[in-house]
């Protein structure tokens, strides 16, 4: 029987604020914007797509942090089978 995933909530703005704090991630986003403009003439990607590429998120940006299992108190891996990440507006 498949175990139900724990739903965790993250504000979109909080995720982006955290993500761009790293200069390498900021450079990656800037390069991606330029590449998309050059090749497609527009940008069409979502916060979820950026999250999927990020590898992990820190638990401090999760709104319902109390639902995180004890073993995962530092970071949540993107491909983690225990959790479903849902992005919300503030």
N, CA, C and O atoms as a GROMACS GRO file, in nm:
protein
  360
    1UNK      N    1   0.084  -0.118   0.000
    1UNK     CA    2   0.000   0.000   0.000
    1UNK      C    3   0.089   0.125   0.000
    1UNK      O    4   0.182   0.135   0.080
    2UNK      N    5   0.061   0.219  -0.090
    2UNK     CA    6   0.140   0.340  -0.103
    2UNK      C    7   0.102   0.439   0.008
    2UNK      O    8  -0.016   0.468   0.029
    3UNK      N    9   0.203   0.488   0.076
    3UNK     CA   10   0.181   0.581   0.186
    3UNK      C   11   0.152   0.720   0.131
    3UNK      O   12   0.218   0.764   0.037
    4UNK      N   13   0.055   0.789   0.190
    4UNK     CA   14   0.019   0.924   0.145
    4UNK      C   15   0.130   1.022   0.180
    4UNK      O   16   0.186   1.018   0.290
    5UNK      N   17   0.160   1.112   0.087
    5UNK     CA   18   0.265   1.212   0.108
    5UNK      C   19   0.215   1.322   0.201
    5UNK      O   20   0.097   1.355   0.204
    6UNK      N   21   0.307   1.376   0.277
    6UNK     CA   22   0.279   1.490   0.364
    6UNK      C   23   0.287   1.616   0.279
    6UNK      O   24   0.388   1.640   0.212
    7UNK      N   25   0.182   1.697   0.281
    7UNK     CA   26   0.182   1.820   0.201
    7UNK      C   27   0.249   1.933   0.279
    7UNK      O   28   0.212   1.962   0.393
    8UNK      N   29   0.347   1.995   0.217
    8UNK     CA   30   0.418   2.108   0.275
    8UNK      C   31   0.391   2.232   0.190
    8UNK      O   32   0.386   2.223   0.067
    9UNK      N   33   0.374   2.347   0.256
    9UNK     CA   34   0.338   2.470   0.186
    9UNK      C   35   0.454   2.569   0.189
    9UNK      O   36   0.517   2.591   0.292
   10UNK      N   37   0.479   2.629   0.072
   10UNK     CA   38   0.586   2.727   0.058
   10UNK      C   39   0.531   2.845  -0.021
   10UNK      O   40   0.471   2.827  -0.127
   11UNK      N   41   0.550   2.967   0.031
   11UNK     CA   42   0.513   3.086  -0.045
   11UNK      C   43   0.609   3.098  -0.164
   11UNK      O   44   0.730   3.084  -0.148
   12UNK      N   45   0.554   3.125  -0.280
   12UNK     CA   46   0.636   3.139  -0.401
   12UNK      C   47   0.746   3.243  -0.380
   12UNK      O   48   0.862   3.218  -0.414
   13UNK      N   49   0.710   3.358  -0.326
   13UNK     CA   50   0.807   3.467  -0.308
   13UNK      C   51   0.918   3.426  -0.212
   13UNK      O   52   1.034   3.461  -0.234
   14UNK      N   53   0.885   3.353  -0.107
   14UNK     CA   54   0.988   3.307  -0.012
   14UNK      C   55   1.086   3.213  -0.080
   14UNK      O   56   1.207   3.221  -0.056
   15UNK      N   57   1.034   3.124  -0.166
   15UNK     CA   58   1.123   3.032  -0.237
   15UNK      C   59   1.217   3.108  -0.329
   15UNK      O   60   1.338   3.084  -0.328
   16UNK      N   61   1.163   3.200  -0.409
   16UNK     CA   62   1.246   3.277  -0.502
   16UNK      C   63   1.347   3.362  -0.427
   16UNK      O   64   1.463   3.369  -0.467
   17UNK      N   65   1.305   3.427  -0.318
   17UNK     CA   66   1.399   3.506  -0.237
   17UNK      C   67   1.514   3.420  -0.188
   17UNK      O   68   1.630   3.461  -0.195
   18UNK      N   69   1.483   3.301  -0.139
   18UNK     CA   70   1.588   3.211  -0.092
   18UNK      C   71   1.676   3.166  -0.209
   18UNK      O   72   1.799   3.166  -0.199
   19UNK      N   73   1.612   3.128  -0.320
   19UNK     CA   74   1.686   3.072  -0.433
   19UNK      C   75   1.787   3.170  -0.490
   19UNK      O   76   1.899   3.131  -0.522
   20UNK      N   77   1.751   3.296  -0.503
   20UNK     CA   78   1.842   3.392  -0.566
   20UNK      C   79   1.947   3.446  -0.470
   20UNK      O   80   2.032   3.525  -0.511
   21UNK      N   81   1.945   3.405  -0.344
   21UNK     CA   82   2.050   3.444  -0.250
   21UNK      C   83   2.185   3.386  -0.290
   21UNK      O   84   2.290   3.443  -0.259
   22UNK      N   85   2.183   3.275  -0.359
   22UNK     CA   86   2.306   3.211  -0.405
   22UNK      C   87   2.344   3.273  -0.540
   22UNK      O   88   2.265   3.272  -0.634
   23UNK      N   89   2.465   3.326  -0.548
   23UNK     CA   90   2.506   3.396  -0.671
   23UNK      C   91   2.509   3.304  -0.793
   23UNK      O   92   2.479   3.348  -0.904
   24UNK      N   93   2.545   3.178  -0.774
   24UNK     CA   94   2.546   3.085  -0.886
   24UNK      C   95   2.404   3.060  -0.938
   24UNK      O   96   2.383   3.051  -1.059
   25UNK      N   97   2.308   3.048  -0.846
   25UNK     CA   98   2.170   3.029  -0.889
   25UNK      C   99   2.117   3.154  -0.959
   25UNK      O  100   2.044   3.144  -1.058
   26UNK      N  101   2.154   3.271  -0.910
   26UNK     CA  102   2.112   3.396  -0.973
   26UNK      C  103   2.171   3.407  -1.114
   26UNK      O  104   2.102   3.447  -1.207
   27UNK      N  105   2.298   3.371  -1.128
   27UNK     CA  106   2.361   3.372  -1.262
   27UNK      C  107   2.290   3.273  -1.355
   27UNK      O  108   2.267   3.302  -1.472
   28UNK      N  109   2.257   3.156  -1.302
   28UNK     CA  110   2.188   3.055  -1.382
   28UNK      C  111   2.053   3.109  -1.432
   28UNK      O  112   2.019   3.094  -1.549
   29UNK      N  113   1.977   3.172  -1.341
   29UNK     CA  114   1.848   3.227  -1.381
   29UNK      C  115   1.864   3.336  -1.486
   29UNK      O  116   1.789   3.340  -1.585
   30UNK      N  117   1.961   3.424  -1.465
   30UNK     CA  118   1.984   3.531  -1.562
   30UNK      C  119   2.021   3.474  -1.698
   30UNK      O  120   1.972   3.522  -1.801
   31UNK      N  121   2.107   3.374  -1.701
   31UNK     CA  122   2.146   3.311  -1.827
   31UNK      C  123   2.028   3.243  -1.893
   31UNK      O  124   2.012   3.247  -2.015
   32UNK      N  125   1.945   3.180  -1.812
   32UNK     CA  126   1.827   3.113  -1.866
   32UNK      C  127   1.729   3.213  -1.927
   32UNK      O  128   1.671   3.188  -2.032
   33UNK      N  129   1.711   3.328  -1.860
   33UNK     CA  130   1.625   3.433  -1.914
   33UNK      C  131   1.677   3.478  -2.050
   33UNK      O  132   1.602   3.486  -2.147
   34UNK      N  133   1.806   3.508  -2.056
   34UNK     CA  134   1.866   3.552  -2.183
   34UNK      C  135   1.852   3.447  -2.292
   34UNK      O  136   1.815   3.479  -2.406
   35UNK      N  137   1.882   3.323  -2.260
   35UNK     CA  138   1.872   3.215  -2.358
   35UNK      C  139   1.729   3.199  -2.410
   35UNK      O  140   1.708   3.181  -2.530
   36UNK      N  141   1.631   3.206  -2.319
   36UNK     CA  142   1.491   3.191  -2.361
   36UNK      C  143   1.448   3.308  -2.449
   36UNK      O  144   1.378   3.289  -2.548
   37UNK      N  145   1.489   3.430  -2.411
   37UNK     CA  146   1.455   3.545  -2.494
   37UNK      C  147   1.516   3.533  -2.634
   37UNK      O  148   1.451   3.560  -2.734
   38UNK      N  149   1.642   3.491  -2.638
   38UNK     CA  150   1.710   3.478  -2.767
   38UNK      C  151   1.647   3.368  -2.852
   38UNK      O  152   1.620   3.388  -2.971
   39UNK      N  153   1.625   3.252  -2.794
   39UNK     CA  154   1.577   3.138  -2.873
   39UNK      C  155   1.426   3.138  -2.894
   39UNK      O  156   1.379   3.098  -3.000
   40UNK      N  157   1.349   3.182  -2.796
   40UNK     CA  158   1.203   3.173  -2.804
   40UNK      C  159   1.134   3.309  -2.816
   40UNK      O  160   1.019   3.317  -2.860
   41UNK      N  161   1.204   3.416  -2.777
   41UNK     CA  162   1.142   3.548  -2.779
   41UNK      C  163   1.052   3.574  -2.659
   41UNK      O  164   0.986   3.678  -2.652
   42UNK      N  165   1.049   3.481  -2.566
   42UNK     CA  166   0.967   3.495  -2.446
   42UNK      C  167   1.016   3.398  -2.339
   42UNK      O  168   1.099   3.311  -2.365
   43UNK      N  169   0.963   3.416  -2.219
   43UNK     CA  170   0.996   3.327  -2.107
   43UNK      C  171   0.869   3.257  -2.063
   43UNK      O  172   0.766   3.321  -2.038
   44UNK      N  173   0.876   3.124  -2.053
   44UNK     CA  174   0.761   3.047  -2.006
   44UNK      C  175   0.810   2.936  -1.914
   44UNK      O  176   0.830   2.823  -1.958
   45UNK      N  177   0.828   2.968  -1.787
   45UNK     CA  178   0.859   2.867  -1.687
   45UNK      C  179   0.802   2.911  -1.555
   45UNK      O  180   0.772   3.028  -1.535
   46UNK      N  181   0.788   2.817  -1.466
   46UNK     CA  182   0.718   2.841  -1.340
   46UNK      C  183   0.811   2.824  -1.220
   46UNK      O  184   0.922   2.773  -1.232
   47UNK      N  185   0.762   2.870  -1.107
   47UNK     CA  186   0.836   2.849  -0.981
   47UNK      C  187   0.855   2.700  -0.958
   47UNK      O  188   0.960   2.658  -0.911
   48UNK      N  189   0.756   2.620  -0.992
   48UNK     CA  190   0.765   2.474  -0.975
   48UNK      C  191   0.880   2.418  -1.060
   48UNK      O  192   0.952   2.329  -1.014
   49UNK      N  193   0.897   2.468  -1.181
   49UNK     CA  194   1.007   2.421  -1.265
   49UNK      C  195   1.143   2.457  -1.204
   49UNK      O  196   1.236   2.376  -1.206
   50UNK      N  197   1.153   2.577  -1.151
   50UNK     CA  198   1.278   2.618  -1.086
   50UNK      C  199   1.302   2.531  -0.962
   50UNK      O  200   1.415   2.488  -0.938
   51UNK      N  201   1.198   2.506  -0.885
   51UNK     CA  202   1.208   2.419  -0.768
   51UNK      C  203   1.256   2.279  -0.808
   51UNK      O  204   1.345   2.224  -0.744
   52UNK      N  205   1.197   2.224  -0.913
   52UNK     CA  206   1.235   2.089  -0.957
   52UNK      C  207   1.383   2.080  -0.993
   52UNK      O  208   1.445   1.975  -0.976
   53UNK      N  209   1.439   2.190  -1.042
   53UNK     CA  210   1.581   2.194  -1.079
   53UNK      C  211   1.672   2.226  -0.961
   53UNK      O  212   1.794   2.208  -0.971
   54UNK      N  213   1.616   2.274  -0.852
   54UNK     CA  214   1.699   2.322  -0.740
   54UNK      C  215   1.763   2.211  -0.658
   54UNK      O  216   1.869   2.232  -0.598
   55UNK      N  217   1.702   2.094  -0.653
   55UNK     CA  218   1.759   1.984  -0.578
   55UNK      C  219   1.708   1.972  -0.435
   55UNK      O  220   1.686   1.861  -0.386
   56UNK      N  221   1.688   2.085  -0.368
   56UNK     CA  222   1.641   2.083  -0.229
   56UNK      C  223   1.585   2.221  -0.193
   56UNK      O  224   1.606   2.318  -0.265
   57UNK      N  225   1.515   2.226  -0.081
   57UNK     CA  226   1.477   2.354  -0.021
   57UNK      C  227   1.504   2.345   0.128
   57UNK      O  228   1.493   2.238   0.188
   58UNK      N  229   1.539   2.458   0.189
   58UNK     CA  230   1.560   2.457   0.333
   58UNK      C  231   1.426   2.454   0.406
   58UNK      O  232   1.327   2.510   0.357
   59UNK      N  233   1.424   2.392   0.519
   59UNK     CA  234   1.296   2.379   0.591
   59UNK      C  235   1.247   2.512   0.646
   59UNK      O  236   1.127   2.526   0.670
   60UNK      N  237   1.334   2.611   0.666
   60UNK     CA  238   1.289   2.736   0.726
   60UNK      C  239   1.194   2.816   0.636
   60UNK      O  240   1.128   2.908   0.684
   61UNK      N  241   1.185   2.783   0.507
   61UNK     CA  242   1.088   2.854   0.422
   61UNK      C  243   0.955   2.780   0.411
   61UNK      O  244   0.864   2.827   0.344
   62UNK      N  245   0.944   2.666   0.475
   62UNK     CA  246   0.819   2.588   0.473
   62UNK      C  247   0.726   2.643   0.580
   62UNK      O  248   0.764   2.654   0.696
   63UNK      N  249   0.604   2.676   0.540
   63UNK     CA  250   0.509   2.740   0.631
   63UNK      C  251   0.458   2.646   0.740
   63UNK      O  252   0.438   2.689   0.853
   64UNK      N  253   0.436   2.522   0.708
   64UNK     CA  254   0.390   2.425   0.807
   64UNK      C  255   0.507   2.335   0.849
   64UNK      O  256   0.500   2.212   0.839
   65UNK      N  257   0.611   2.398   0.895
   65UNK     CA  258   0.736   2.330   0.933
   65UNK      C  259   0.712   2.220   1.038
   65UNK      O  260   0.788   2.123   1.044
   66UNK      N  261   0.610   2.235   1.116
   66UNK     CA  262   0.580   2.135   1.220
   66UNK      C  263   0.542   1.999   1.162
   66UNK      O  264   0.546   1.898   1.233
   67UNK      N  265   0.505   1.994   1.034
   67UNK     CA  266   0.468   1.868   0.970
   67UNK      C  267   0.587   1.792   0.913
   67UNK      O  268   0.572   1.679   0.866
   68UNK      N  269   0.705   1.852   0.917
   68UNK     CA  270   0.825   1.786   0.865
   68UNK      C  271   0.870   1.678   0.963
   68UNK      O  272   0.873   1.700   1.084
   69UNK      N  273   0.904   1.564   0.911
   69UNK     CA  274   0.950   1.454   0.995
   69UNK      C  275   1.085   1.487   1.059
   69UNK      O  276   1.165   1.561   1.000
   70UNK      N  277   1.110   1.436   1.174
   70UNK     CA  278   1.230   1.467   1.254
   70UNK      C  279   1.360   1.447   1.174
   70UNK      O  280   1.453   1.527   1.188
   71UNK      N  281   1.368   1.344   1.094
   71UNK     CA  282   1.491   1.315   1.018
   71UNK      C  283   1.520   1.418   0.908
   71UNK      O  284   1.631   1.421   0.854
   72UNK      N  285   1.423   1.501   0.876
   72UNK     CA  286   1.436   1.594   0.763
   72UNK      C  287   1.438   1.741   0.808
   72UNK      O  288   1.398   1.828   0.732
   73UNK      N  289   1.483   1.768   0.927
   73UNK     CA  290   1.474   1.903   0.984
   73UNK      C  291   1.564   2.007   0.920
   73UNK      O  292   1.544   2.126   0.945
   74UNK      N  293   1.661   1.968   0.839
   74UNK     CA  294   1.749   2.067   0.776
   74UNK      C  295   1.703   2.107   0.636
   74UNK      O  296   1.677   2.224   0.610
   75UNK      N  297   1.692   2.011   0.548
   75UNK     CA  298   1.655   2.036   0.410
   75UNK      C  299   1.560   1.927   0.361
   75UNK      O  300   1.560   1.815   0.412
   76UNK      N  301   1.479   1.964   0.262
   76UNK     CA  302   1.390   1.868   0.197
   76UNK      C  303   1.439   1.849   0.054
   76UNK      O  304   1.451   1.946  -0.021
   77UNK      N  305   1.468   1.726   0.017
   77UNK     CA  306   1.512   1.695  -0.119
   77UNK      C  307   1.394   1.707  -0.214
   77UNK      O  308   1.281   1.670  -0.180
   78UNK      N  309   1.419   1.759  -0.333
   78UNK     CA  310   1.314   1.777  -0.432
   78UNK      C  311   1.246   1.644  -0.467
   78UNK      O  312   1.124   1.638  -0.482
   79UNK      N  313   1.325   1.539  -0.480
   79UNK     CA  314   1.269   1.410  -0.520
   79UNK      C  315   1.224   1.324  -0.400
   79UNK      O  316   1.201   1.204  -0.414
   80UNK      N  317   1.212   1.386  -0.286
   80UNK     CA  318   1.172   1.316  -0.163
   80UNK      C  319   1.033   1.254  -0.181
   80UNK      O  320   0.938   1.322  -0.220
   81UNK      N  321   1.024   1.126  -0.153
   81UNK     CA  322   0.898   1.053  -0.170
   81UNK      C  323   0.798   1.077  -0.057
   81UNK      O  324   0.680   1.046  -0.070
   82UNK      N  325   0.845   1.134   0.054
   82UNK     CA  326   0.758   1.152   0.170
   82UNK      C  327   0.672   1.278   0.163
   82UNK      O  328   0.571   1.288   0.233
   83UNK      N  329   0.711   1.375   0.077
   83UNK     CA  330   0.647   1.506   0.079
   83UNK      C  331   0.594   1.548  -0.056
   83UNK      O  332   0.646   1.510  -0.161
   84UNK      N  333   0.489   1.627  -0.051
   84UNK     CA  334   0.436   1.698  -0.168
   84UNK      C  335   0.451   1.846  -0.137
   84UNK      O  336   0.395   1.894  -0.038
   85UNK      N  337   0.526   1.919  -0.220
   85UNK     CA  338   0.545   2.062  -0.200
   85UNK      C  339   0.438   2.136  -0.279
   85UNK      O  340   0.423   2.115  -0.399
   86UNK      N  341   0.364   2.224  -0.211
   86UNK     CA  342   0.263   2.305  -0.275
   86UNK      C  343   0.301   2.451  -0.259
   86UNK      O  344   0.322   2.499  -0.147
   87UNK      N  345   0.309   2.522  -0.372
   87UNK     CA  346   0.341   2.665  -0.368
   87UNK      C  347   0.212   2.746  -0.352
   87UNK      O  348   0.111   2.718  -0.417
   88UNK      N  349   0.218   2.846  -0.264
   88UNK     CA  350   0.102   2.928  -0.236
   88UNK      C  351   0.140   3.075  -0.248
   88UNK      O  352   0.258   3.111  -0.244
   89UNK      N  353   0.038   3.160  -0.264
   89UNK     CA  354   0.058   3.304  -0.264
   89UNK      C  355   0.054   3.354  -0.121
   89UNK      O  356  -0.004   3.290  -0.033
   90UNK      N  357   0.115   3.467  -0.098
   90UNK     CA  358   0.116   3.522   0.038
   90UNK      C  359  -0.014   3.592   0.069
   90UNK      O  360  -0.031   3.644   0.180
   0.00000   0.00000   0.00000
